Amino acid sequence: MKVNVKVQRYNPEKDKKPSWQSFAVECEPGDRVLDLLNHIKWYMDSTLTYRRSCAHGVCGSDAMLINGRNRLACKILVKDLARDGGTITVEPIRGLKVERDLLVDMEPFFDAYRAVMPFFINDDPVPAGERLQSVEDRAIFDEGTKCILCACCTTSCPIFWVNGRYLGPASIVQAHRFIFDSRDKGSDQRLKVLNQNTGVWRCRTAYNCTEACPRDIPITELIEEVKRAVLYQKA
């Protein structure tokens, strides 16, 4: 089949604003959007700029706005987006500065991630063996461990679009993973960060984040659990 790939282009060295460029690409229905972008870059226009790494939906590098929705280019198939002769639009994710074409500055996103202390905190004496945890306790934060930091959720959030200081859904999910870990002792510190005006109370429960997540994490539900933890200071 043949599809028209319409890509938003932007070169800060010569462009005052983004513009669109279309490429006619022959492909198979089972090809991924990343395959199309690779074909364009390798055989049609080597200046096309975007991130990609593992190409298997694990690293989270290639989050893009594809046909108006945040998706991973390496996961979404052509047949799920367009028919023969149809058009697929590809834009950079929103809310972050566009460096070039589909490449955005991820540093504000990772600043928010670092702010919630996404690491294990426990100053108790190190036990002789492992810090054991029941299956039931592990299940409480299981969903949050699936996050790959692709930013699909955060950059689909309308609050983040208008207020880049908002920590965003991804950071709150990462905080959830440790707040509800029975072995961790840093919950109070994280809840203090999340109780600030850039934290969980900015969330308006729009559900954009949940719909955008390529890992099917119930993000809105986890954010609500963190809100309750803040209210009741669950350690």
N, C-alpha and C positions, 0 to 999 in steps of 0.2 A: 504494500500500500504506500501511498504518498501523502504526507501531511505538510502543512505550512506551520513552521515553528516561528512564532512572533516573539522576539526577545527585546526586552527593554535594555538599551545601550546607554552608557554614560562614561565619558572619558574626561576627568576633571581638568586635564591639561588643555582641552580645546572646546569642551561643551559647557554652555551655561545652564542647560537643563537636559534631562534625559529625553531620548527619542526612541522610536521603534524601528527595528529592522527585521525583515522576514526572510526565512530560508526554506526552500522547498527540499524536503528530505525524504528519501525512500527508506522504508523501514518495514519491520515485521510487527504484527499486532502485539506480540509478546515482548517487544523491546521496551526498555524503560526510557523515561525522559532523559536520564543521564546518558544513555546510549546515543540519543539524538544530539545532545549538547557536545558529547565527545566527537561525534561525526562532524559536526559543524566546526569545532575547533581544529580537528586534525586534518580535515580535507577542504574546508570552505573559507574559514576566517580564523586564523591563529591568534588574533587579538582578543577573541571572546574570553572573558575572565569570569571564573567562578571557582568555588571550593568543591573538592570531592576528595575522598580518601579510600575507605574500605569498599565502597560501592555495594554494600550488603545490609544497609540499614542498621549498622551497629555504632559507627563513629559519630553520626549526626552532623556531618560536615556540610551536606548539600541541601539544607533546608532552603526552599524557594517558594514564591507565590506562583502556583501553577494553576492556570484556569481559574484564578480568583481565590484559591484556597492555599493555605500553607501545607506543604507536603515535602517529603523527601524525594528528590529527583531519582534516587536509586531504587525506590520502592514502587512508585506509581507507573503503571503500564500504559502504553499508547492506546490500547483497545478500550481502556476505561476512561479515556479522555476525548477521543475523536474517532470519526469514521474515515474511510478513504476520502482524501480531498479536504478533510477538515482542518481546523486551526487549533494549535496549542499555544497559549500565551505563557510566557515565563518572565517573572519580575523578581527583584530582590525582596526579601522579607522586609516588612515595614517597621518603623520606629527606631531603626539604627542607621547611622550615617552610611551612605553608599560610597564606597571607595572607588569602585569601578565596575560597570556592568552589573553583574549579579553578586558581586563581592561586597559585604558590609563589614563595618568595624564592630567586632564582637566584644571589644574590651568593656563597654558599659554593662553588657550582659554578664560577663564573668566577674566584674566588680561586685555586682549584686549577689552573685553566687558565693563569692568569698566572704561577703558580709554576714552570712548566716552561719559561718563556721561549719562547713560541711565535712567534718572529720570527727573521729571518735574522741571523746573527752572522758577520762576517768583517772583520777589521781589516787585511787585506792592502791594499796600494795599489789604488785603483779602476782597473780596466783601461780601455783606450781604448774597447773595445766591450763586449758582454755577457759575463757569466761563463758560458761554454759548458759544456754537460753532454751526455753521450752518451744515446742512447735507452735503453740498458741501465741506466745509473745512475739515470735518471729513473724507470724501471719499479720499482726497488727500493722506493720510498716512495709509489708512485702511489695505492695504496688509501687511505692516510691522508689524502690531499688531498680525499677525498670527504666528510669529516666536516663537518656543518653545526651542530655544537654544540647539538643539540636536547636532550641529556641523557637520551635514552631508554636508552642503555647504562648510564650511571653510576647512574641511579635504578632500574635493574633488578637491580643488584648487591647481594647479601645482605651483603657485607662493608661496603659503603657505608651500608646501612641501620643497622648497629650501630656503625659507626665513621665519623662524618662527616668525620674528618680525613684519611681515605684519599683520595689524589688522584683515584682513579677511572679507569675505562676511557677516557673521552673525553680526559682530560688526557694519559694515556699515549700514546694514538693521536696526539695533536697533537705530543708530544715525538718520537715515532717519525718523523714527517714531516721533522723537522729533523736528528735524529741520523743518519739514513741519507742525508741530502742531501750529496753529495760536495763541494758548494761551501761548505757551512757549516763554521764552525770553533768552534762552541759546544757540541759534544757532551759534552766532559768536564764542563762546568758542569751540563748537564742530567742526565747520568748520576749525578752526585753527589746531586742532588735526588731522583732516582728510587731511589737506593740507601738512602734513609732509611726509618725504620720506617713512614712513611705512604705509601711508594712502591710499586714493583712487587711486592715480596715479600708484600704483603697479598692479592694476587690468589690465589684458590684454584681457578682454572680451572673455574668452574661453567658457563661458556658462556651464561649469561643475557644477557650483553652482546651477544654475536654474534647471538643469536636476536632481540633487541629492536631491532637497528639497522635503521632504515628505508632505509638506503643500501646495505645488504648488504655492509658492510665486515667482513672476517674479523678482528674485534677481538681475539679470544683469540689468534689466530696472531701478530698484531702485538705483543701484550703479551709473548708468549713470546720474540719476537725481541729485544725491549728487555731482557728478563731476561738473555738471552745476551750482549747488548752490555754490560750492567752487569758480568757475570762476567768478560768478556774485555776490558772497557774499550775498546770499539771507538770510535775517534775518527772 
